[in-house]
């Protein structure tokens, strides 16, 4: 690298990156998702996946689940910055390795192939609660729920068997046991 | 059934309830209903600017000098986009602004209508929060919430976008109940335990330094008083960021000057060598820290701030205290007085060596410059301006560049809210409209914009505003015909390739002043300077003062970018200058 000419071009040492899952409870109002997502893009944070839907219609609360990576310092910043947004009620943040939290992602897979290959595909999917949503002579649409990296693996593995289309929800999370996050 | 009011009436009812006295604005199609209503509300005075950016900066000047939120009123489309710079500026420097913008009628939103733009979309990243009012019933609630968001916690700008049909629509108005001051309680999350830890660190430190910022000013004038008491009690040296100037008296012996890129030698060296760093209401900005990896390497760091997201953002600290600056220091003082009465004396002994060291650094006289009797040196001009105005309560605004740093270095502030400068965003063109706002808030005080000739031309049209409202602002231009700071960087970092930093066709500022209907004064030799400055001060009306200064003067000391605090380039008075400059040039 040529010698930098200004302070802006001197990066400090990069730390180790962790994957974290943020769960954000927000008022379900117009623009709220843009605020959250804009915060990430504006401050240079990364979004690996994003899932959002209203969870409480009477209180108008939406739950946003964001998978992101960053150094511990950045993860801390994300949390504090999210909390500063006016429509944000609370923010939970879990490490991906956290055993007390369930992470799940749903995927719809469309396989177009001969019967034999389809059978093979369904067999491969067995571990991930497959539900057949549609079936024809030449194709099948199957729903699976699994971890993110498991779905990554599955889509790779099923490609040769005729996987033509994948649709994924992004991860959602919930703590185990009777406790809820306050 | 309660009486129904139009949206425009509700806007004013809310402003009245919030005790707003001034709005800075510019009319246009989409806010005409609000402008139509203006005549029925005599307690609210509208200041007509010449460009919406000017409205925003004027409101900032008003807010920063008075402690009250500034209110801006602009139209849709270009009105809103023109105010974006000022909103971003206010966001970076934590200035409470409430901006009301008109919008095209709801049924036209999204159709690329005339003067339509996605105002809430554009201003989302540069406001604390913004609202698009789609239902007239929501308007009163949103208006009051907007004031609350802007003024509580870490202050900042907010925007309310009101479509034209909402301004005509009718709803009932529920009176706003003023809540008890939220600023303190809701954001004071600190515990006595943390205060104890702070006092423990204070009582052990051998080389401490207090580093204060704009948070002290934002905490209110009382915070500055508390800070003074605190710093006198513990006997530590204190330095301040650009935004914090005035919170602690600039001519006090415990004050070691501003720190950072153009801070004093003693302040930066103290930051580098200290063993305890107490940050009060500052945010470890990159102009302060220099090279992060070598920032104050030997110190325990304490950070007192109202905004939790400021903590550990750039510099990891050992003790974080989240709370209102005034409240935190007050508790600390209380504890010290109660438990550690002897602290004052024991501290003095423990840190006496440290003070000796600081005195040594002070002898470098890092703000020194070689004066001339032929040309006016810009530093000399600021010094004279200070000497000739220090006997009265003077408010200073600045533009951005060399003149801004010289003003910060050589003008000594003794009270908070007297210094308005664009620090975070560094907005050229800030000072003139800000001076308009300051003068509105303090009609009988002396308000001076220390300006550069390049910056001031960016918002020069606001002179017309000053003339319209008889605002006797003084625009003191340090005219070096260059974008001075750009020229300085090009000289030091880009092999003297002065690419586009010279202004070829500058206007005659005296004639320009006359064209605006105000007074123009020109000074170009040091002998006449004092006399002419006095003439400016004594003139009852706006003045543009064209002070021709040495075009080749650089702003020193300077920490070359990407360097730690103890490797500064000092000015021409320093004997080692050549060596350090040479090294600085090749390394930066």
Interface residues (C-beta under 8 A of the other chain):
Chain A: X3 X4 X5 X6 X7 X8 X9 X10 X12 X13 X30 X31 X34 X35 X38 X42 X73 X76 X77 X80 X81 X83 X84 X85 X86
Chain B: X120 X121 X124 X125 X128 X129 X132 X134 X149 X286 X290 X291 X292 X293 X307 X308 X309 X311 X312 X313 X316 X493 X494 X561 X562 X587 X588
